[in-house]
Every structure is written in structure tokens, then in C-alpha cells.
Amino acid sequence: MVSVWEKAGRAVDLGLFYILVMQTQSLTYTIRDLGAADVPALAALHVATFAETHAPRGGGPTVALREEQWTHTFREADRNTFVIGIEAADGRLVGFAKGCAHDGGVPGYAGELNKIYLLRELHRRGLGQRLLLAAAERFLQRGIRSMLLFGDASSAANAFYEALGAERLHSPAGEFHGGYGWTDLMALVARSSAPAANNA
């Protein structure tokens, strides 16, 4: 007969094993800067992840439109604009983020995480955190020490942002519309060098 304590011990072992497997799997993916040559794959991924997030019943921009938009982005990018992607071992692009200078509409923030998407099948493996931190590091490399993003007030991703220390941004009327900000990216990167706060 197995005691309650032995069962609990096995559960802990299995939990640690699961975390280790998830962390190991995340290491099989690499993050790199994207450019004009990546437009076809990036556009297709953008359509797929946008549909998963915002249009599960169909609709949304086409691949052709996304290709046009990304081509324009890379052609017009300034030194503060970057696009990074997560690539699987087989070369498949599975996630991406875009950063740029914030236009100053919200005081106190210099950078804007304009887009961040990851295929749903790869959520909760630590890849979302790796992608967000890589974006923070790109900003820091450009001398930008704070960033914000504009999301959806009802998004499931909000818990992920908050677990990484993001502060909610409120309108003058005190309303929350899905905006989040980090005022100190160096602190974010340092804090998150410890085990993942959320396996997004």
C-alpha cells in the first residue's frame, strides 16, 4: 500500500520533471532578428497567430496583405525598430515580436512592444517569456529603458504580462483597456533571469 506521503512525493517529482521537460524543449528554439528575406514566413505566421487570438471563426487580414505590411515595415524601419522571431529546430518560424519607439502618447515610456505572437500549440513552455525578454534586451541595446504595449482588456495574456511585473495602464477616467508598461527594462531582464515566472 502506497502512503499519502509517497504519493505526494511522486507528484512533486512528476511536477519537477514536467518543468524540466518544458524548459529543455524551449531550448530547442532559437530567437533571431528577422529581415526582408523572412517576409513570406512571417506573414503566414502573422495570419495564423492573429486568427488564433482574434478571429477564431475565420476572417482577418490575408497573407498577401501581411506580406505588403511587413515589406513596408522593413523598408521604412529606423534604428529603433526591430523584429525578432522564434525559430524551431527545423527552421519553422513559430513566434515573433516587433518593437519600435513609442510616440509619447503615454508619458514615461520610450519603447513600444507593437506586436508579440506565439503559436497557441507552444504556449506555456517558457517561449513567450523568452520572446518578451529578448524584445526588452533589443530595446536596451538601443538605449531604450522602458516599454509599453497595447493589448485587450479581456486577453488571457494579461496574467502573463502581470507575472512579469507589468503595470496596468489606465485612461484619465481610470479605465483599463489592455495597456501594460514596464518602466525599468533592466530590472525586468535581471528579475527574469531566475526561473520563469510564467510558462507562457
C-alpha positions in Angstrom: 0.0 0.0 0.0 1.4 3.4 -1.0 1.1 6.1 1.7 -0.2 9.6 1.1 3.3 11.0 1.6 4.8 8.7 -1.0 2.0 9.8 -3.5 2.7 13.4 -2.7 6.4 12.8 -3.2 5.8 11.2 -6.6 3.5 14.1 -7.6 6.3 16.6 -6.7 8.8 14.5 -8.7 6.5 14.4 -11.7 5.9 18.2 -11.4 9.6 18.9 -11.4 10.1 16.5 -14.3 7.4 18.4 -16.3 9.0 21.7 -15.6 12.4 20.3 -16.7 11.0 18.9 -19.9 9.3 22.2 -20.7 12.4 24.1 -20.1 14.5 21.7 -22.2 12.0 21.8 -25.0 12.2 25.6 -25.0 15.9 25.4 -25.6 15.4 23.7 -28.9 14.0 27.0 -30.2 16.2 30.0 -31.1 15.5 33.7 -31.2 16.9 35.7 -34.0 16.4 39.1 -35.7 14.2 39.0 -38.8 14.5 40.9 -42.0 13.1 41.3 -45.5 14.0 37.7 -46.5 11.7 36.4 -43.8 8.6 38.2 -45.0 6.8 35.2 -46.6 7.2 33.0 -43.4 6.5 36.0 -41.1 3.3 37.0 -43.0 2.0 33.4 -42.9 2.7 33.2 -39.2 1.1 36.6 -38.5 -2.1 35.4 -40.2 -2.2 32.2 -38.2 -1.5 33.7 -34.8 -3.8 36.6 -35.4 -6.6 34.2 -36.3 -5.9 32.1 -33.2 -6.0 35.2 -31.0 -8.6 37.5 -32.5 -10.6 35.7 -35.2 -11.1 32.0 -34.3 -14.1 31.8 -36.6 -12.3 33.0 -39.6 -11.7 36.3 -41.2 -8.8 38.7 -40.6 -6.1 40.0 -42.9 -4.8 37.8 -45.7 -1.3 36.6 -46.2 -0.9 38.9 -49.2 -1.9 41.9 -47.1 0.5 40.9 -44.3 3.3 40.5 -46.8 2.7 44.0 -48.0 2.7 45.4 -44.5 5.9 43.6 -43.4 7.7 44.6 -46.6 6.8 48.2 -45.8 7.9 47.7 -42.2 11.4 46.5 -43.1 11.8 49.1 -45.9 10.9 52.0 -43.6 12.4 50.8 -40.3 14.6 53.2 -38.3 17.3 52.3 -35.8 14.8 51.9 -33.0 12.6 49.4 -34.9 13.3 45.7 -34.7 11.5 42.4 -35.5 12.6 39.2 -33.8 11.3 35.6 -34.2 11.4 32.3 -32.5 12.6 29.5 -34.8 12.2 25.8 -34.3 15.0 23.3 -34.9 13.5 22.6 -38.3 13.6 26.2 -39.3 9.9 26.8 -38.9 9.0 30.3 -37.5 6.6 29.9 -34.5 6.5 33.3 -32.9 7.6 36.9 -33.4 7.7 40.3 -31.8 8.0 43.8 -33.1 9.4 46.8 -31.2 9.6 50.5 -32.1 9.9 53.9 -30.4 6.8 55.0 -28.5 5.2 58.1 -29.9 5.0 59.7 -26.5 1.2 59.4 -26.1 1.7 57.8 -22.7 4.3 59.7 -20.7 7.1 57.8 -19.1 7.6 55.1 -21.8 10.2 55.2 -24.6 9.6 51.9 -26.4 6.5 50.2 -27.6 6.2 46.4 -28.0 4.0 46.8 -31.0 3.3 43.1 -31.6 4.0 39.8 -29.8 2.6 36.5 -31.0 3.3 32.8 -30.4 1.5 29.8 -31.9 -1.0 28.5 -29.4 0.3 25.0 -29.5 3.6 26.3 -28.0 2.1 28.3 -25.1 3.2 27.5 -21.6 6.6 26.3 -22.5 8.6 29.4 -21.5 8.8 30.6 -25.1 6.6 33.7 -24.6 8.8 34.8 -21.7 12.0 34.3 -23.8 10.4 36.3 -26.6 9.4 39.2 -24.4 12.7 39.3 -22.7 14.6 39.3 -26.0 12.5 42.3 -27.0 13.4 44.0 -23.8 17.1 43.4 -24.5 16.8 44.8 -28.0 15.3 48.0 -26.5 18.1 48.2 -24.0 20.7 47.8 -26.8 19.2 50.9 -28.3 19.3 52.9 -25.1 15.6 52.5 -24.5 14.9 51.6 -20.9 11.1 51.3 -20.7 8.4 49.9 -22.9 4.6 49.5 -23.1 2.2 47.5 -25.1 -1.5 48.0 -26.0 -3.5 44.8 -25.8 -7.0 43.6 -24.9 -8.5 44.2 -21.5 -10.0 40.6 -21.6 -7.0 38.8 -23.1 -5.7 35.7 -21.4 -2.2 37.0 -21.9 -2.8 39.7 -19.3 -1.9 37.3 -16.5 1.4 36.6 -18.3 2.3 40.2 -18.5 1.4 40.8 -14.9 3.5 37.8 -13.8 6.5 39.5 -15.5 5.9 42.7 -13.5 3.9 44.8 -16.0 1.8 47.6 -14.6 -1.7 48.2 -15.9 -2.1 51.5 -17.8 -5.3 53.4 -17.1 -7.1 56.1 -19.0 -7.6 59.5 -17.4 -11.0 58.2 -16.4 -9.4 55.3 -14.6 -10.4 52.7 -17.2 -8.2 49.7 -18.2 -8.2 48.9 -21.9 -5.5 46.3 -22.0 -2.4 48.5 -21.9 0.7 47.4 -19.9 4.0 49.0 -19.1 7.4 48.3 -17.7 9.3 51.4 -16.5 12.6 49.6 -15.9 13.6 47.1 -18.5 17.0 46.4 -16.8 15.1 45.3 -13.7 12.8 43.2 -15.9 15.6 41.3 -17.5 17.5 40.9 -14.2 14.4 39.7 -12.4 13.5 37.2 -15.1 16.9 35.6 -15.4 15.7 33.5 -12.5 13.3 30.6 -13.3 10.4 31.5 -15.4 7.6 33.5 -13.7 5.0 32.0 -16.0 5.4 29.2 -18.6 3.7 31.2 -21.4 
